[in-house]
Amino acid sequence: MGAKQVTRVVPSIYSFLQTNTTMNLIRTLLDRLSDSLFVSVPEKQGVATELSNVPPLRLVSDKSVSSAPIDAATRRSTSHSISQVDVLDDAVRRSQAWFLSRQHASEGYWVAELEADTTLTAEYLLLRRFLDRVDPERERQAVRYLRAMQLPDGGWPTFYGGPSEVSASVKAYFALKLSGVSVDEPFMVRAKDCILAKGGVVQTNVFTKIALALFDQYDWEGIPHMPVELMLLPKGFYFNIYAISYWSRAVLIPLLIVFAHRPVCQIPREQGIEELYLIPRKEIRYWKFPPFNKDQKWFTPHNFFVALDAMLKLYDRMPLMWLREKALHRAATWMLEHIKGSGGLGGRGVGEEDGGVAGGGAGRTPDEGGEGRVLSAQQFRRHTGRPRRRLC
């Protein structure tokens, strides 16, 4: 998209978002995400202190939980041969007994700690940097957590007890490096070796590549394109935003705004991750790597979507500006309507993160006074010489 076209698109969406209320919603969203990441379990329990003698359920933990005593009547005798259905029934009964034994007697609720994998922590650090709202103390806590969760082989898993996964490992490595951790630290050297052994950055998933592109560590052309004009497809169309779940919409719609603007937070070269590429980035031919590497057969569903992506990227170079502005306005309206109240978007970290990036990527950055200001396309160019880029 040329500079003139950017100038036409961006002011309309900027003016739409140019309200203190919008910035307050984004700030509330970020604070809500922070609290959910760093609040301790005892603080969450509050009035449920009477349950302190009950071992907490930890979904991702190396701490064993002792089983609650199960009434003998809930077990079937194993002295004779039983069918798989009987085994399943027995497991269901014991699971029910376990949960019921930990339910609050009078109020009927459960209190337990829910943990996620390290990608959420890494994305939190990246989001803070992207929005220029670095919190040194929370950053130190997050760095300690990422180091503690690293596997012996240097990588990070996506589920408890799982093996190292390249996307989670790249996000953790990049977040640690942005937080000031030296690449010469032994654990960082192990992480780099693990990532390179798994194919490096080009083998990561699409969400990781989007996160890297926001910091100019991956090329937008190497990511499947999603035009914001999807917002305008009618409900009766084969695919439309209401054909997917609400949680998916809460992730997709902010990403559509991000793709329309393609914001880039410029970071110093020494904070980049060039060392995680097996071949120099400028020599990469993206059609050779996932998700653009075609199947050997001429026509397959995968090849169809690769061809469709190529056509969408051609359109993106010369979009119908009136159509794009209308789609951006509808996407921004949907976002603002759905982050009212609690400040959340979809009740999940991914949607809230994408919402923060969409708001910041559209030109909104927080200042010291806590209010928001909107950067025009011309201001972006004054900062970096290129539209839709800024220094972080």
Phi, psi and omega in degrees: 000128182286171183294322179295319179295321178299318181298327180287321185282314193293317184301325182296316180287328177297312182297328179294323183268002188275067176221148177297327180300317180299314181295322178297323178295317179295319179295319178298320178300315181293318178296322179296319178295320179298313182298321182291335181277323192248353178292143182276159181299315179303325179293325179293329187288323175052245186288356182267032181296339180292348179268008185298338180274001179258126180301131181289150175274120179245115185285333179228092186199156175261009180267123181286150178242125181290140182286144177287149179299132182253131178300140183301332182291341181277351180257144174268151178294135180255016182283348179231166182293132180236155182277171178296326177297318178297319179297317179296316178300319180294319179295320179297316180298317181292324177295317178299316180297321180297313181293317182295329180290343180252005179281142177299128190299318186259326184269334175087007181258170175242147175235124179203165180266127177252122181245154176244176177282180188287349180297325180294319178294317179297317179295326177299316179295319179295319180296316178302317180292319181298320181273002180058044179230054181291130176250103187305318183292313179293328177297318178297319178297317181295321178297317178299319180295314180299319178295320182292330184270358180292139179278161181303330181279358176104347183261184178233143181268171174254355174208156185299129180082359182276173179278172176297139180236136191294321182293313178298323182291319179295316179298315180296316180299313182295318179297319178296318181293319177297332181277003175098007179285134182287140178290348180274353176299138182306321182289332176286324176296317177297320179297315180299315180298320179296316181295316180295324179294337180263009176107354177078195188300322186295345180267003180282168181279174187296319181297322177294319179296324176297314179300320179290322180296330178295342178245018179060034177255003174204152183274135178300331180293342179269013182237136177305137186272142176230102181288140180294343178298348174303333180298337186266355180292132182291159181297333180280354180288155183304317176237130174207169187293342179266004174273356179244168183292162179298318180300320179295321177297321181295338176269317187290314187297314174300324179294327177297321176294319179299315181294327180293327183259331183047059181291149179228125174266106183285130179239158176303146184301325182292344177268358180283181185234041178302332183290350180266006175261132178288328175234154180306140186302322182291346180262001182288134172252103191296336180291350179269350187239159178301143003262017186263353178290122187281154173290158180292324177292149186293312182241114175220160177306321180296314180297325178299315181289330175296316178294320178297320179298320179298319179292321179295325178290327174296316178299321184296336178287332179221066183285160170285110191295322180294327179287320179294317179298320178296318180293319178297318179297319180292320179294317179295320178299316179300315181299311184295325178291332185260001173248014174287158177085252186287345182087000181272166177222100180083357178068016182226151182299321184298314180297320180294320178296313179298323177297318177296319179293319180297318179293315179289323182291336177281003175116000185266124178227142181283144175254182186295332182280356178091350178272174182253154171225157183246128177269129178280170177299323179295321178294323176301315183293325178294327180289316191229354181085357180224143179292152174064028176230150175209158177275138178259000000 
